[in-house]
Amino acid sequence: MTNVTHLDAPLIVGAGVAGLSVALGLDRSFTVTAPEMGSTWWAQGGIAAALSSDDSPELHASDTLSVSGGLAVSKVVEILTDGGAAAIERLVSLGAEFDRDDEGNLLLGQEGGHQTRRVVHADGDATGAEVMRALTAAVDASETIESLEGRVVDLVIVDDRVAGVVTADGKKRTILLAPAVVLATGGAGRLYARTTNPVGVTGDGIAMAGRVGARLADMEFVQFHPTALLAGKDPMPLLTEALRGEGAKLVDPHGRRFMDRYHPKAELAPRDIVARAIFWQYDRGSGAYLDCRNVLNFHERFPTVTAHALSVGLDPTEHLLPVSPAAHYYMGGIDADANGRTSVAGLWAVGECSSTGVHGANRLASNSLLEGLVFGARVAADVGHDQVDPAGQPMAPKEAFDLPLVAGPALEDLRQIMWDRVGLIRTGDGLWEARNHILELDSVLRRTVAGRVAADLSLMVVLAALRRSESRGGHYRADYPEPDPIQEHRTLIDPTQVDLVPVG
Ligand SMILES: Cc1cc2nc3c(=O)[nH]c(=O)nc-3n(C[C@H](O)[C@H](O)[C@H](O)COP(=O)(O)OP(=O)(O)OC[C@H]3O[C@@H](n4cnc5c(N)ncnc54)[C@H](O)[C@@H]3O)c2cc1C
């Protein structure tokens, strides 16, 4: 008999910037989180917000739209950029300490795709850790938020409404029933062999939402960060975009700059363009390095990057840093409206696991911490109005109870195929090869919880990428290198609900 616990308030799965923002906005809530850290802790560059006198939410919205490949939804973007100043104020009121000048004004960084300086940061390049410190302290001090630890493996349905989750601890399963469920489980970068995402960022929430039939969106759109440190580490250490904002240059092995051949903004071109330029450097048998030697006070301003580089014997003030693109941010995910509502009653999604159209086909740098803060607050307000105590028979996918958690070597094969064939340069032939290879691995992958997630998601990424026979934002097809106006729309997928069995 599986243990069933009835919670008397909404349950939030995930405790990154998005999940904790929801929790802090509700009168009462529960969070449940896997032990591995999500991406928020690792965020370096900062939070974009229109704060300076030469900036405005409209300008920030226009920058967001212009890198989005025409797919961002302007009313959702406006909500994001209008909320910037209030989100920063709120974090400051919770005790977050951002970098300031001698007069106490917030220091604003410059990043690619932004027309002006608007990136708030902490401890130079440790913004995510400071955001998490402030949010976690507020949650710990709250008497109305209860934090649980557990790996959620599936959603529970009662009377066609999401009404809880199944958590796993080894072979033990527990059912948590709740009047509303919010998924805030982060992105899916671990689908790729080269990624900046920490080990917990496996796309679990997206896969489990799909299994109960929630609509998914824009699954082909993965953002590859141009500059991860190429030094044999997994995850690959990120060399924040802010470095290029502060004057670091991309150079070939002879120290010659190459970005001006690809875009008028050179090193500050949108991420997808910089990432592909670096890829082509390697493809031509050359290489790519970040030259940070002209960045003033480097060690003091970029302590996180300094520590990563020194750990592999490189000092950024003396050495060129070898770089490679790496999967970094997932624009695809659970289709959600501007209040985080999904296509299934009782289920909300927020943060990187959601796809609201706020980023379209390509995310503007430093917009995702802001997304978690702004939409987290909106989800909290909406969830507060729609709660139903689950009274009927709970149902869940059968596999939730049968499978071991940890995946075997087949998952590493899958990650390599995704990098080789479904990475930043895609072709129809390569995508078909990836599809066939993933199907060969399918039966082995499906023997574990982690493998099942990866099999489902990777196939959806491949099929969406095959269907989009054009290039747009993070999705680049070498066989269709131009955007096709007829395909200027989001990709929506309605997965078939898997068979559910009575539980509890
Ligand atoms: C190295 C790096 C640097 C970045 N720098 C920036 C930046 O400077 N600015 C910016 O805006 N963005 C940046 N990003 C992106 C940004 O950090 C993320 O998009 C954002 O933090 C996502 O927040 P989230 O709350 O949606 O998810 P996360 O912070 O990833 O949190 C997900 C949570 O869900 C939990 N979880 C996952 N699966 C399960 C499960 N099955 N059961 C239970 N719990 C689960 C995790 O444990 C975690 O608590 C960066 C990302 C990386 C990796």
The ligand as an ORCA input file, in Angstrom:
! r2SCAN-3c Opt
* xyz 0 1
  C      25.271     28.353    -15.570
  C      23.995     29.118    -15.783
  C      24.018     30.504    -15.775
  C      22.842     31.230    -15.981
  N      22.878     32.599    -15.894
  C      21.722     33.290    -15.983
  C      21.701     34.700    -15.773
  O      22.710     35.307    -15.497
  N      20.505     35.341    -15.873
  C      19.340     34.689    -16.159
  O      18.280     35.330    -16.240
  N      19.340     33.352    -16.347
  C      20.495     32.643    -16.251
  N      20.467     31.293    -16.423
  C      19.178     30.613    -16.637
  C      18.418     30.613    -15.314
  O      19.308     30.299    -14.270
  C      17.286     29.593    -15.325
  O      16.517     29.723    -16.489
  C      16.380     29.816    -14.125
  O      17.130     29.862    -12.945
  C      15.362     28.679    -14.038
  O      14.678     28.813    -12.824
  P      13.566     27.758    -12.446
  O      13.094     28.125    -11.088
  O      12.591     27.648    -13.542
  O      14.330     26.351    -12.406
  P      15.582     25.864    -11.546
  O      16.297     26.947    -10.872
  O      16.361     24.960    -12.442
  O      14.905     25.018    -10.395
  C      14.247     23.799    -10.664
  C      13.865     23.160     -9.353
  O      13.091     21.991     -9.622
  C      13.595     20.901     -8.882
  N      13.263     19.674     -9.602
  C      13.574     19.326    -10.873
  N      13.063     18.106    -11.158
  C      12.408     17.700    -10.046
  C      11.673     16.532     -9.705
  N      11.508     15.505    -10.567
  N      11.122     16.425     -8.465
  C      11.275     17.430     -7.567
  N      11.960     18.563     -7.828
  C      12.514     18.691     -9.049
  C      15.089     21.178     -8.771
  O      15.664     20.459     -7.699
  C      15.054     22.685     -8.519
  O      14.772     22.951     -7.174
  C      21.629     30.543    -16.224
  C      21.607     29.150    -16.249
  C      22.775     28.440    -16.018
  C      22.730     26.932    -16.033
*
